[in-house]
Every structure is written in C-alpha cells, then in structure tokens.
Amino acid sequence: MNRRTFLGTSLLFVAGTAVACSSNPQGTAAAKGAKVTLTQWYHQYGEEGTQAAVKRYAEEFTKANPDIAVNVVWGADVSQYETKLNAALLGADAPDIFELGDFRAEMARKGQLEPLDDVYGTAKAGFNKADLGYLTVDGKLYGIKTIDDIMMLYYRKSMLNKAGVTPPTTFAELVDTAKKLTDGDVKGLFIGNDGIGDSPYLLAWSQGVDIIKGDKVAYADAARSIGGLRELHADKSLLLGFTTDWYDPGALNQGAVAMQWGGLWSLPAVEEALGDDFGVVPWPAYDSSGRAVARLGGWSQCVNAKSKHVAEAKKYLEWLWIKQTDIQVDWAVKYGFHVPPQTEVAQQTLELSKGAAKDAVAIANQNGVSFPAEWTQAMQTGFIAAAADIAKGAAPEKTLLKAQARAQSDLDKQMD
C-alpha cells in the first residue's frame, strides 16, 4: 500500500513485526562534530522520491544546526509500522521522533508523547482547527500534522447537467440526486464497494453528532441520520463491488458512477481523465440543522517523551514543520497530492491555487472533521458492522446502542 491508499482507509493496523532499515546520520560532513544524534522514524512510503526527500530535509537541518545530526530510519511497510513502533517505544532503542498515521490520545495519557505547545508557539493560530483538535489531549498538543488529506464528494458535471440536478446540499437531496443519476449501467453514487465506506461517520457528523463527546461514546445519537443508509441501499442507486474501491478514482473516471466519495490524492488522475468535467463538494448536511462535512486524514509527527534529547527533537520539528515552508510544500505536492496543514502555506502552494484543488482546500478549512483521538480499531469495527446491519434493515437506535456499549467499555479503559 502506498501513502494514498493508507490515508484513504485511515485504519489502525495491527500486524506482525518487520525489520526497519536505518540510514546513516544525514549531513555526514556536518554530523562529525554533532553532539546529539536524533533518530527519526518514517513508515515506508510508496511514492518515488519520498525517502530521498526526508534524507535531504535532515541534511539541511544539520547544516543549519551542526551540533545535531538526524538518523532517518526508513522502516516497515505501513501495515506493520505501528506494531513495530509500539514495540520499539517499550525498549531502549526507541526513536526520538516518529510518525503516526492515526493519532491516539491513549499514547499521550500513558506518557509516551511529549507536549508540543511550545513548538507551535504563535504559529498555532495558522493551523487547520480540525487538526489542532485532533492532536489535543486534555488541553495540550501532542503532534504536528505533516500533510492533510481531504476526503470529499466528486461529481461529474456533465452527468448532473444531463439529469437536471445540482450537487446536493442535504441528505434528502443526496438520495434524490443519486436516484435521478442512476441510469442503466451508470449508478448515482459510489461510497465504497461495501456500500458503507466512510458514510457512518459522515452521516453522524453531518447531523451535528460527535462520535465521541468528552468521556462518552455518542454515535447512537445519530441513529436518525445513519438510518438513512437504508434509503440509499433500497433505491439501488449505490455502485457496489467495482473493480477498485472508493479511494481510487476509477469508477468516476470510467463513467460507472456520477458521484464518488474520494480523496484529494486522486485529483490529478481525475483531472487528467476528465479535464474540467468534474467538481468537488463536501458531504451534504443531514438537514437544515446539520452541517456539511469533509473528512481529514494524514500523518503526524510526535516526540518520544522518554527521549534523552527532547529539546533537540522539538527544535527539529519546529524547524521542519513550522518554519520551513518550502519543505512543507515540497512534501505535500511533489510526491503525491496533499495539503500543507498551515493555512498560509496551503494558500501559497501553486498547485492548490486554482480549480477543484483550490475548492478542496477551502472545503478542508470550512468543513474538515477528523476522527476522535480516542478512536480505536475495535471501536471502528463495531461501528461499521452496526451501520452495515442498519443498511440491511436493522433498527438504527437499538443496533447503534448495542455497539456503543462495547465502544464505551473500550473508552473507559483508556480513561482509567
């Protein structure tokens, strides 16, 4: 899996261990006089040029700060990375700085993560608010987003024009529009091969319901909106079982569907295939009292609270992800298609300055929502299973309350 597909799924992987490969400390000439060598872990990105890029960033830092060398560890495949990281954090060879694909509040509460409020400083106000909320635990920030991946609704302009409809702004309009766009072999909407995908989260958020609220799992409050899955499935307007899943733009590009939930990472391929015959909008508000939403994924970097070099690690993160705007742009758009988390940096990124890309950045700022930091794989499994049962006709509130009780037990253990 490459960076795009992982960020599309945003799953917390549990897998076997793998051997990571370490590079030599970067900035070799300058590193000879270094007093401190930091170890920085990355998972194995799939995009060409990513490994060389992070080595280059480290080298530039060491040239500017000769007393600090950085040992970049280019490690395990994404499906194995977190398991290896968890094991390493318990041992003597733990990294000073590391990535998290799914930030977890439990790590902060266990004392594994160093607070980074002083790293942000006055720059905090310039970060996407959804990102800040995602990385905040008990009032403190414990990570810095390195890229934002926006998930949103793509649509084919020509297909909507032909059907005499406009992009939906409420769930009722989404159901009606998807039905009107379904014609023969063309389906109105693709949200995933299982007909579920991200929709349970999107439906809850679009009703104004938080999945977790404080120390309580609260998604059963969204029984009304999640119950809408039955309508989408009953109308036969959903594309199911396509050759690629929602995080790949194949269904939209090949004309198998008129609207598709997807990620910003797909935009270059969509643009190449369709030209200007597409647009992007957030998932519609459930009703007039709800809100339009777009899911934010992406990777964050954290500092090991037990590192012997916390101050130096913080200095590097501040240099890399706060001050070096050229590097942030390079990392976001030269090896994939993503958004720099700082608003001003995103606005200065040429590749994001026009068309659907510019619309996507605005959607991220206005409608972005992230998974709760307390969310776990077990919670996700139960929630998605409940939504699938509801789509088949199960009673929404009863089904969600049953799954929510199990999720609450998981959350209670985290809070102990």
C-alpha positions as CSV (number, residue, x, y, z in Angstrom):
1,M,0.0,0.0,0.0
2,N,1.3,3.5,-0.8
3,R,0.6,6.7,1.1
4,R,-2.6,7.4,-0.8
5,T,-4.3,4.1,-0.2
6,F,-3.4,4.1,3.5
7,L,-4.6,7.6,4.1
8,G,-7.7,6.7,2.2
9,T,-8.6,3.9,4.6
10,S,-7.4,5.5,7.8
11,L,-7.4,2.2,9.6
12,L,-5.4,1.4,12.7
13,F,-3.4,-1.6,11.5
14,V,-2.4,-4.5,13.8
15,A,0.1,-6.8,12.1
16,G,3.3,-8.7,12.5
17,T,6.6,-7.1,13.0
18,A,9.1,-6.2,10.3
19,V,12.7,-5.2,10.2
20,A,13.3,-1.5,9.6
21,C,16.2,-0.2,7.6
22,S,18.2,2.7,9.0
23,S,20.2,5.2,7.0
24,N,23.4,6.8,8.2
25,P,23.0,10.2,10.1
26,Q,22.3,12.8,7.5
27,G,24.5,15.8,6.8
28,T,27.5,13.5,7.2
29,A,30.2,16.2,7.0
30,A,28.5,18.4,9.5
31,A,27.4,15.4,11.6
32,K,31.1,14.6,12.5
33,G,31.0,17.4,15.1
34,A,27.5,16.8,16.3
35,K,26.9,16.5,20.0
36,V,23.5,14.8,19.6
37,T,22.1,12.4,17.0
38,L,18.3,12.2,16.8
39,T,16.6,9.1,15.4
40,Q,13.5,9.9,13.3
41,W,11.2,7.1,12.1
42,Y,9.1,7.1,9.0
43,H,7.0,4.3,7.7
44,Q,7.8,3.1,4.2
45,Y,6.0,5.5,1.7
46,G,5.2,4.1,-1.7
47,E,5.7,7.3,-3.7
48,E,9.0,7.6,-5.6
49,G,11.3,10.3,-4.1
50,T,9.9,10.3,-0.6
51,Q,12.9,8.6,1.1
52,A,15.4,10.9,-0.7
53,A,13.3,13.9,0.3
54,V,13.3,13.2,4.1
55,K,17.0,12.5,4.0
56,R,17.5,15.8,2.3
57,Y,15.4,17.6,4.9
58,A,17.5,16.1,7.7
59,E,20.7,17.1,5.9
60,E,19.6,20.7,5.5
61,F,18.7,20.9,9.2
62,T,22.1,19.5,10.2
63,K,23.9,22.1,8.0
64,A,22.0,24.8,9.8
65,N,22.5,23.2,13.2
66,P,25.8,21.4,13.2
67,D,25.6,20.2,16.7
68,I,22.5,18.0,15.9
69,A,22.6,15.1,13.4
70,V,19.5,13.2,12.3
71,N,19.4,9.5,11.7
72,V,16.4,8.8,9.4
73,V,15.0,5.3,9.8
74,W,13.0,4.4,6.7
75,G,11.2,1.4,8.0
76,A,8.4,-1.0,8.0
77,D,5.6,-1.3,5.4
78,V,2.5,0.7,6.5
79,S,0.6,-2.4,7.6
80,Q,3.4,-3.3,10.0
81,Y,4.7,0.1,11.0
82,E,2.6,0.7,14.1
83,T,3.2,-2.7,15.6
84,K,6.9,-2.2,15.3
85,L,6.7,1.3,16.7
86,N,4.7,0.2,19.7
87,A,7.3,-2.5,20.5
88,A,10.2,0.0,20.0
89,L,8.7,2.6,22.3
90,L,8.9,0.0,25.1
91,G,12.6,-0.6,24.6
92,A,16.0,1.1,24.8
93,D,16.2,1.8,21.1
94,A,13.0,3.9,20.8
95,P,13.1,6.7,18.2
96,D,13.2,10.3,19.3
97,I,10.7,11.4,16.7
98,F,8.2,9.2,14.9
99,E,5.2,9.3,12.6
100,L,1.6,8.3,13.5
101,G,-1.0,7.7,10.8
102,D,-3.7,7.6,13.4
103,F,-3.0,9.8,16.4
104,R,-4.1,8.1,19.6
105,A,-4.9,10.0,22.8
106,E,-4.0,6.9,24.8
107,M,-0.4,7.3,24.0
108,A,-0.4,10.9,25.4
109,R,-2.2,9.8,28.6
110,K,0.3,7.0,29.1
111,G,3.2,9.4,29.0
112,Q,4.6,8.2,25.7
113,L,4.3,11.6,23.9
114,E,5.9,14.9,24.7
115,P,3.6,18.0,24.7
116,L,4.4,20.3,21.7
117,D,2.6,23.5,22.6
118,D,5.9,25.4,22.8
119,V,6.9,24.1,19.4
120,Y,3.8,25.6,17.8
121,G,4.1,28.9,19.7
122,T,2.3,31.8,17.9
123,A,2.1,29.7,14.7
124,K,-0.7,27.6,16.3
125,A,-3.3,30.1,15.0
126,G,-2.3,29.3,11.5
127,F,-3.1,25.6,11.6
128,N,-6.3,23.9,10.5
129,K,-8.6,23.9,13.5
130,A,-9.7,20.3,12.9
131,D,-6.1,19.2,13.0
132,L,-5.4,21.0,16.3
133,G,-8.5,19.5,17.9
134,Y,-7.4,16.0,16.7
135,L,-4.0,16.4,18.2
136,T,-5.1,17.9,21.5
137,V,-5.4,15.8,24.6
138,D,-6.5,17.2,27.9
139,G,-5.7,20.7,26.7
140,K,-2.2,20.0,25.3
141,L,-0.9,19.4,21.8
142,Y,1.0,16.2,21.2
143,G,1.7,16.1,17.5
144,I,2.2,18.1,14.4
145,K,0.4,17.3,11.2
146,T,2.8,17.0,8.2
147,I,0.1,16.6,5.5
148,D,-3.7,16.9,5.3
149,D,-5.6,14.5,3.1
150,I,-9.1,15.8,2.4
151,M,-11.9,13.4,1.6
152,M,-14.8,14.9,-0.3
153,L,-17.5,14.2,-2.9
154,Y,-16.5,14.3,-6.5
155,Y,-19.2,14.7,-9.2
156,R,-19.3,14.6,-13.0
157,K,-20.6,18.0,-14.2
158,S,-22.0,16.7,-17.5
159,M,-23.9,13.9,-15.9
160,L,-25.5,16.2,-13.3
161,N,-26.4,18.7,-16.1
162,K,-27.9,16.0,-18.2
163,A,-30.1,14.8,-15.3
164,G,-31.1,18.4,-14.5
165,V,-29.7,18.3,-10.9
166,T,-27.1,20.2,-8.9
167,P,-24.7,19.0,-6.2
168,P,-26.7,18.0,-3.1
169,T,-26.7,20.2,0.0
170,T,-28.8,17.9,2.3
171,F,-29.0,14.2,2.7
172,A,-32.5,14.1,1.3
173,E,-31.1,15.8,-1.9
174,L,-28.3,13.3,-2.0
175,V,-30.7,10.4,-2.0
176,D,-32.9,12.1,-4.6
177,T,-29.9,13.1,-6.8
178,A,-28.3,9.7,-6.7
179,K,-31.6,8.1,-7.8
180,K,-32.0,10.6,-10.7
181,L,-28.4,10.0,-11.8
182,T,-28.9,6.2,-11.9
183,D,-29.4,5.1,-15.4
184,G,-28.7,1.7,-16.8
185,D,-25.2,0.7,-16.1
186,V,-24.4,4.1,-14.5
187,K,-25.0,4.4,-10.8
188,G,-25.6,7.6,-9.0
189,L,-23.2,7.3,-6.0
190,F,-20.2,5.3,-5.0
191,I,-19.2,5.4,-1.3
192,G,-17.3,2.0,-1.3
193,N,-17.6,-1.5,-2.6
194,D,-19.5,-2.5,0.6
195,G,-21.9,0.4,0.2
196,I,-20.8,1.7,3.6
197,G,-17.3,3.2,3.4
198,D,-16.9,6.5,5.4
199,S,-20.7,7.1,5.3
200,P,-21.5,6.2,9.0
201,Y,-19.0,8.9,10.2
202,L,-20.2,11.4,7.6
203,L,-23.8,10.9,8.4
204,A,-23.2,11.3,12.1
205,W,-21.1,14.4,11.7
206,S,-23.5,15.9,9.2
207,Q,-26.3,15.6,11.7
208,G,-24.1,17.5,14.2
209,V,-23.2,14.5,16.3
210,D,-19.7,13.9,17.7
211,I,-18.6,10.2,17.6
212,I,-17.1,10.7,21.0
213,K,-18.1,13.6,23.2
214,G,-15.8,14.0,26.2
215,D,-15.6,10.7,28.0
216,K,-18.7,9.3,26.3
217,V,-19.2,7.5,23.0
218,A,-22.1,9.3,21.5
219,Y,-22.7,8.0,17.9
220,A,-26.1,6.4,18.8
221,D,-27.4,10.0,18.9
222,A,-27.0,9.8,15.1
223,A,-29.5,7.0,14.7
224,R,-31.7,9.2,12.5
225,S,-29.0,10.1,10.0
226,I,-27.2,6.7,9.9
227,G,-30.6,5.2,9.4
228,G,-30.6,6.9,6.0
229,L,-28.3,4.2,4.7
230,R,-31.4,2.0,4.3
231,E,-32.8,4.6,1.8
232,L,-29.6,4.6,-0.3
233,H,-29.4,0.9,-0.4
234,A,-33.2,0.4,-1.1
235,D,-33.0,2.7,-4.1
236,K,-30.3,0.6,-5.8
237,S,-28.5,3.9,-6.6
238,L,-25.2,2.9,-5.0
239,L,-22.4,1.4,-7.0
240,L,-21.3,-1.8,-5.3
241,G,-18.4,-4.2,-6.0
242,F,-16.5,-2.2,-8.5
243,T,-13.0,-3.3,-9.6
244,T,-11.4,-0.6,-7.4
245,D,-12.6,0.9,-4.1
246,W,-13.6,4.4,-3.2
247,Y,-10.1,5.7,-2.6
248,D,-9.3,5.0,-6.3
249,P,-11.0,7.3,-8.9
250,G,-11.5,4.5,-11.4
251,A,-15.3,4.4,-11.1
252,L,-15.7,8.1,-11.6
253,N,-13.1,8.3,-14.4
254,Q,-14.6,5.3,-16.3
255,G,-18.1,6.7,-16.2
256,A,-19.5,3.9,-13.9
257,V,-20.8,6.5,-11.4
258,A,-21.8,10.2,-11.4
259,M,-20.8,11.0,-7.8
260,Q,-18.0,9.4,-5.8
261,W,-16.6,9.9,-2.3
262,G,-12.8,10.2,-2.7
263,G,-9.6,11.8,-1.6
264,L,-7.7,14.8,-2.8
265,W,-4.8,12.5,-3.7
266,S,-7.0,11.3,-6.7
267,L,-7.5,14.8,-8.1
268,P,-4.6,14.8,-10.6
269,A,-5.8,11.5,-12.1
270,V,-9.4,12.7,-12.2
271,E,-8.2,15.9,-13.9
272,E,-6.2,14.0,-16.4
273,A,-9.1,11.7,-17.3
274,L,-12.0,14.2,-17.2
275,G,-10.5,17.7,-17.8
276,D,-12.8,20.2,-16.3
277,D,-15.8,17.9,-16.3
278,F,-15.9,17.4,-12.5
279,G,-16.2,19.3,-9.3
280,V,-15.9,18.7,-5.6
281,V,-18.2,19.5,-2.6
282,P,-18.3,18.4,1.0
283,W,-20.7,15.6,2.2
284,P,-24.0,17.4,2.5
285,A,-25.6,18.5,5.8
286,Y,-28.1,15.9,7.0
287,D,-30.8,18.6,7.2
288,S,-31.1,22.3,7.7
289,S,-29.9,22.0,11.3
290,G,-26.9,19.9,10.4
291,R,-23.6,20.8,8.7
292,A,-21.7,19.9,5.5
293,V,-18.5,17.9,6.3
294,A,-15.3,16.5,4.8
295,R,-13.0,14.0,6.5
296,L,-9.4,14.9,7.1
297,G,-6.7,12.2,7.2
298,G,-3.0,12.5,7.1
299,W,0.2,11.8,9.0
300,S,1.5,13.5,12.1
301,Q,4.9,13.5,13.8
302,C,5.5,13.2,17.5
303,V,8.3,13.4,20.1
304,N,9.0,10.5,22.4
305,A,8.5,11.8,25.9
306,K,11.2,9.4,27.2
307,S,13.8,10.6,24.7
308,K,17.1,11.8,26.1
309,H,17.1,14.6,23.5
310,V,13.6,16.1,23.8
311,A,14.8,19.7,23.4
312,E,16.7,18.9,20.2
313,A,13.8,16.8,18.8
314,K,11.5,19.7,19.4
315,K,13.9,22.1,17.7
316,Y,14.0,19.8,14.7
317,L,10.2,19.6,14.4
318,E,9.8,23.4,14.8
319,W,12.4,23.9,12.0
320,L,10.9,21.3,9.7
321,W,7.1,21.7,10.1
322,I,6.7,25.3,11.4
323,K,9.5,27.3,9.8
324,Q,10.4,25.6,6.5
325,T,7.5,26.5,4.3
326,D,9.4,25.4,1.1
327,I,9.9,21.9,2.6
328,Q,6.2,21.7,3.7
329,V,5.1,22.5,0.1
330,D,7.6,20.0,-1.3
331,W,6.4,17.2,0.9
332,A,2.8,17.9,0.2
333,V,2.7,18.2,-3.6
334,K,5.9,16.8,-5.1
335,Y,5.4,13.1,-4.1
336,G,1.6,12.9,-4.2
337,F,-1.1,15.5,-3.8
338,H,-1.9,16.7,-0.3
339,V,-2.4,20.0,1.6
340,P,0.2,21.6,4.0
341,P,-1.6,21.9,7.4
342,Q,-0.7,25.6,7.8
343,T,-3.3,27.7,6.1
344,E,-0.9,30.3,4.8
345,V,1.4,27.7,3.4
346,A,-1.5,26.0,1.6
347,Q,-2.6,29.3,0.1
348,Q,1.0,29.9,-1.2
349,T,1.1,26.4,-2.8
350,L,0.8,27.0,-6.6
351,E,-0.6,23.5,-7.3
352,L,-3.5,24.2,-4.9
353,S,-4.3,27.7,-6.2
354,K,-6.9,27.1,-8.8
355,G,-9.8,24.9,-9.8
356,A,-11.0,21.9,-7.9
357,A,-7.8,21.9,-5.8
358,K,-8.5,25.4,-4.5
359,D,-12.1,24.3,-3.8
360,A,-10.8,21.3,-1.8
361,V,-8.5,23.5,0.4
362,A,-11.5,25.7,1.2
363,I,-13.6,22.6,2.0
364,A,-10.8,21.4,4.4
365,N,-10.8,24.7,6.2
366,Q,-14.5,25.2,6.4
367,N,-15.8,21.6,6.7
368,G,-12.9,19.4,7.9
369,V,-13.5,16.9,10.6
370,S,-11.1,14.3,12.0
371,F,-11.6,11.0,13.8
372,P,-11.5,11.4,17.6
373,A,-8.1,10.8,19.0
374,E,-9.6,8.2,21.3
375,W,-11.0,6.2,18.4
376,T,-9.6,2.6,18.1
377,Q,-9.7,-0.2,15.6
378,A,-12.1,-2.1,17.9
379,M,-14.5,0.8,18.0
380,Q,-14.3,1.2,14.3
381,T,-15.1,-2.4,13.6
382,G,-18.2,-2.4,15.8
383,F,-19.4,0.9,14.4
384,I,-19.1,-0.1,10.8
385,A,-20.7,-3.5,11.4
386,A,-23.6,-1.8,13.1
387,A,-24.0,0.6,10.1
388,A,-23.9,-2.4,7.7
389,D,-26.7,-4.1,9.7
390,I,-28.7,-0.9,9.6
391,A,-28.3,-0.7,5.8
392,K,-29.8,-4.1,5.6
393,G,-32.8,-3.1,7.7
394,A,-31.9,-3.4,11.4
395,A,-33.4,-0.9,13.8
396,P,-30.9,2.1,13.9
397,E,-31.1,3.1,17.5
398,K,-31.1,-0.3,19.0
399,T,-28.3,-1.5,16.8
400,L,-26.1,1.5,17.5
401,L,-26.7,1.5,21.2
402,K,-25.6,-2.1,21.4
403,A,-22.3,-1.3,19.5
404,Q,-21.9,1.9,21.5
405,A,-21.9,0.0,24.8
406,R,-18.9,-2.1,23.7
407,A,-17.1,1.0,22.5
408,Q,-17.8,2.8,25.8
409,S,-16.1,-0.1,27.6
410,D,-13.1,0.4,25.4
411,L,-13.1,4.2,26.1
412,D,-13.4,3.7,29.8
413,K,-10.3,1.6,29.8
414,Q,-8.4,4.4,28.0
415,M,-9.5,6.9,30.6
416,D,-8.5,4.8,33.6
